[in-house]
Amino acid sequence: MAPGFAPIKSSQPCPCGGGPYQDCCGPLHQGLRKAQTAEALMRSRYAAFALAELTYLLETHPQPELSPRERRRQLRSSCGPGQWRGLTILRTTAGAAGDLEGTVCFEARHRSGLLRETSLFQRRDGLLSGDWLYIRALELQET
């Protein structure tokens, strides 16, 4: 995977708050490991926004109606250093290793305020062996 434009050392804390980057979201961003739960995917996507890991964000959110070029353009505007300032997971429903679907409600602090979202996650192709994917926001509030 191509590195983002917000460099981070492996031993630094992961932006998602889950421990050192090298043990947390780093292996997911590098394609060395897959998210085992919907929450793990949500955390890794938050870290990817903070670190501008555009390829990872594209791979974990199918949007066939948009071209890759347009998707990258849209993502660039919401990624990068200083943009994202903290993550709090409020609750999860299903989304465990043995589930096909789950939701994660979270708050993400950013430069301009607070984003509160309940997100829907599903397994690729509806199979337990499929990767977790972000599907869409079910509830979204920005302040």
Summary of the structure (lengths in Angstrom):
residues: 143
radius of gyration: 14.1
end to end distance: 32.9
largest distance: 38.3
contacts: 430
relative contact order: 0.16
helix: 25%
strand: 31%
